Amino acid sequence: MIVVINRLHVPADYASHLERAFGNTHRMDEVPGCLGFELLRNEAGGEYLVVTRWNTRAAYEDWRASDAFQQAHARTNPDSPVKAELGVYDVLTQTA
């Protein structure tokens, strides 16, 4: 299993826009190999984490190459002030 974390640095005046943009994430339930999706907001503000869990790296890569991914990101603002850092992590241990 892998966990993919997209760390988003978001200006305060853009936060509500970002939260609305992620409001339709229930479709991730239909993505083969996706075990979970979470949008986390730092209590201090200015930072969000988009956390997805995948049964395999191949499942994640398949989603990134899919039409569904392209459609989900088609409305992304090319002038967005959001700065992103993507990390992919192997799950070494976990509890229920």
C-alpha positions in Angstrom: 0.0 0.0 0.0 1.1 3.6 -0.6 -0.1 6.9 0.7 0.1 10.0 -1.5 0.2 13.4 0.3 -0.2 16.6 -1.6 0.7 19.5 0.7 -1.0 22.7 -0.4 0.1 26.1 0.7 -3.0 28.3 0.3 -3.4 32.1 0.8 -6.1 32.9 3.3 -8.3 34.6 0.7 -8.2 31.5 -1.5 -9.0 28.9 1.2 -12.8 28.9 0.8 -12.4 28.5 -3.0 -10.1 25.5 -2.4 -12.5 23.8 0.0 -15.4 24.2 -2.4 -13.3 22.7 -5.2 -12.7 19.6 -3.1 -16.4 19.4 -2.2 -17.2 16.6 -4.8 -14.6 14.0 -3.8 -17.1 11.2 -3.3 -16.1 10.0 -6.8 -12.8 8.8 -5.4 -14.9 5.9 -3.9 -15.3 4.6 -7.5 -11.6 4.7 -8.4 -10.2 1.2 -8.6 -7.4 0.7 -6.1 -8.2 3.9 -4.1 -8.6 2.9 -0.4 -9.4 6.4 0.9 -9.3 10.2 0.5 -9.0 12.9 3.0 -8.7 16.7 2.9 -7.1 18.0 6.0 -6.8 21.7 7.0 -4.0 22.9 9.3 -5.6 24.5 12.4 -3.4 27.5 12.0 -4.5 28.0 8.4 -2.5 28.4 5.2 -1.9 24.7 4.6 -4.0 21.7 3.5 -3.1 18.1 3.0 -4.8 16.0 0.4 -4.2 12.4 1.5 -5.0 9.4 -0.7 -4.4 5.7 0.1 -3.8 3.2 -2.7 -3.5 -0.6 -2.7 -0.6 -0.3 -5.2 1.6 2.3 -6.9 0.2 1.0 -10.2 -3.4 1.8 -9.2 -2.3 5.4 -8.3 -0.5 5.8 -11.7 -3.5 4.4 -13.5 -5.7 7.0 -11.9 -3.3 9.8 -12.8 -3.4 8.6 -16.4 -7.2 8.3 -16.5 -9.9 10.4 -18.0 -11.4 10.8 -14.6 -8.2 12.4 -13.3 -8.1 14.8 -16.3 -11.8 15.7 -15.8 -11.3 16.3 -12.1 -8.4 18.6 -12.7 -9.8 20.3 -15.9 -11.2 23.2 -13.9 -7.9 23.9 -12.2 -7.0 27.6 -12.4 -3.7 28.0 -14.2 -3.1 31.2 -12.2 -3.9 29.7 -8.9 -1.9 31.0 -5.9 -1.8 27.5 -4.4 1.7 26.0 -4.1 1.8 22.2 -4.0 4.3 19.6 -2.9 3.6 16.0 -3.7 5.0 13.0 -1.7 4.5 9.3 -2.2 5.1 7.0 0.8 5.2 3.3 1.3 3.1 2.1 4.2 5.4 0.1 6.5 3.1 -0.5 9.4 -0.6 0.2 10.2 -3.3 -0.5 12.7 -7.0 -0.9 12.1 
